[in-house]
Amino acid sequence: MKTPENTPPGIGTRLVRAGRKGAGRFVNPPVVHASTVLFDSVAEMHSGEAPYVYARRGTPTLDALSGALAELDGADGAVLCPSGLSAMTAAILPFVSAGDGILLPDSVYGPARSIADTVLRPFGVTTTYYDPAVGGGIADLIDERTRLVYVESPGSYTMEMQDLPAIAAAAHAAGVVVVADNTWATPLFCRPLDLGADIALLAATKYIGGHADLMMGAVTGRGEAFAKVRRHHGAMGLCAAPDDVYLALRGVRTLEVRLARHMASALEVAAWLKERPEVRRVLHPGLPADPGHALWQRDMIGSTGLFSIVLDGSSEAAGARFVDALKLFGIGYSWGGYESLAVPGEFTRTATNWSGGPLIRLHIGLEDPSDLIADLDQAFRLAAG
Ligand SMILES: *Cc1c(COP(=O)(O)O)cnc(C)c1O
C-alpha cells in the first residue's frame, strides 16, 4: 500500500485500511455465515482456481482479519484459531513428532504446561523448561532432539523480558524453529518475525478483540515454517466463527488509540505504585528500573496495560484482602479488554526459583487513571486496617 506521497503509511493508516479489499463499496466486509460454498460447475469445483471452496478454509470475513494480522506482522499469512491456547498448540504441533523435544520458558503462560503434559507427552514429545533470562545460553539446552524453542516476552505474571534475537540466533544455528507469543506487545509494539522468530502467535482474545467479548487466536509466519503451520491448521480443522472474527476486525481499527491509552495509564499507575510503601516491586518492563527495561527498549516500541506488583512482606491472605477491597478493578482471568482487572498471581516454576513474595497482576483499562489510583489507594488502606 502507498499513501498519496508514496511514503510508507503510518500504523494508524494501516490499521484503518488493512483487510478491506473484499468489502466493495461498503466500509466493512460482510459477515459471511457459511459452511457450503457453491461452484458454477464440476469443472470449476475441480479446477483449484475457485477463490473459496469451503467455509472452514476461508471466507471473505476470515480473510479480512487474517489478511490484516498478517500485514501487521509482516508475515506471509495468518491462520485463525478458536482461542489463544489453540493457537499455541497450532504453532507447536507442526514441528514435532515422537522422540522430539521442545523448550518452553519457565515464565510461559500457564496452560502451555497442559499442552506439554496432555497433548505432547502422550505422543512422545518431551518438554524442557528454561530460565527466561537464558539469552544465547539457550544453545547449551539444545540437543539433537530439540525441534522448537518457544519464547514469550514479557513472561506471564512475572513479566521477564526475553532476548529473542539472541535465542533465535542460537536456535537457528542448530536448525531449531523459534515460536514467539506476542500477546502482550501486539504487532503494534513488537514484530517477532523481524526479531528472528519463525512463527508468531497471539491471543486475539486480549487486545485485538479488546472488549472482553470474544475468544480467538492467530498464528503468523513466513516461508516454509508458516506453510507447515497452515497445512496442520487445515488438517486439524481449526477455524474461527464469523461474528467473532468481525468483532476482532473491529478491534483492529481502534487498536492504536486503545493501546496508547492503556500504555499511558499503566505507566502512570505503575509509577505511583512504585512509590507506595506497601509495594516491594513493580514488574513492568517499561519502567527504567525494571531488569528487562534495556531489552524492552531495544525490541519494542511501546508497552501495554498489563503488569504485576509484589507486595511488601504481606501474606497471600493480605494480597487477597487488597484485591477484594478494589472497587473499579474486576477480579477475573484474561485481560486486554477496556476494563481494569486484578488477580493474585497463580504460576508454577520448575526450572527456576521465583521467590518474590505475594504477586498481584493488574490490567489497566480505559478508565481515568486518577480514579484507578484513588481505588488502589483506598484498597491499600482498607487491607492494612
Ligand atoms: C491469554 C493468553 C493466551 C491464551 O489465550 P486464550 O484466548 O485465553 O486461550 C496465550 N498466551 C498469553 C500470553 C496469554 O496471555
The ligand as an SDF file (V2000), in Angstrom:
LIG
                    3D

 15 15  0  0  0  0  0  0  0  0999 V2000
   -4.4490  -15.3540   27.4240 C   0  0  0  0  0  0  0  0  0  0  0  0
   -3.1550  -15.7940   26.8200 C   0  0  0  0  0  0  0  0  0  0  0  0
   -3.0960  -16.8890   25.9590 C   0  0  0  0  0  0  0  0  0  0  0  0
   -4.2920  -17.7520   25.6900 C   0  0  0  0  0  0  0  0  0  0  0  0
   -5.3530  -17.0890   25.0900 O   0  0  0  0  0  0  0  0  0  0  0  0
   -6.8780  -17.6000   25.2500 P   0  0  0  0  0  0  0  0  0  0  0  0
   -7.5670  -16.8940   24.1510 O   0  0  0  0  0  0  0  0  0  0  0  0
   -7.3170  -17.2040   26.6290 O   0  0  0  0  0  0  0  0  0  0  0  0
   -6.8810  -19.0870   25.0650 O   0  0  0  0  0  0  0  0  0  0  0  0
   -1.8820  -17.2060   25.3960 C   0  0  0  0  0  0  0  0  0  0  0  0
   -0.7700  -16.5030   25.6740 N   0  0  0  0  0  0  0  0  0  0  0  0
   -0.7730  -15.4530   26.5040 C   0  0  0  0  0  0  0  0  0  0  0  0
    0.4740  -14.7100   26.7800 C   0  0  0  0  0  0  0  0  0  0  0  0
   -1.9680  -15.0700   27.1140 C   0  0  0  0  0  0  0  0  0  0  0  0
   -1.9560  -14.0420   27.9680 O   0  0  0  0  0  0  0  0  0  0  0  0
  1  2  1  0
  2  3  1  0
  2 14  2  0
  3  4  1  0
  3 10  2  0
  4  5  1  0
  5  6  1  0
  6  7  2  0
  6  8  1  0
  6  9  1  0
 10 11  1  0
 11 12  2  0
 12 13  1  0
 12 14  1  0
 14 15  1  0
M  END
$$$$
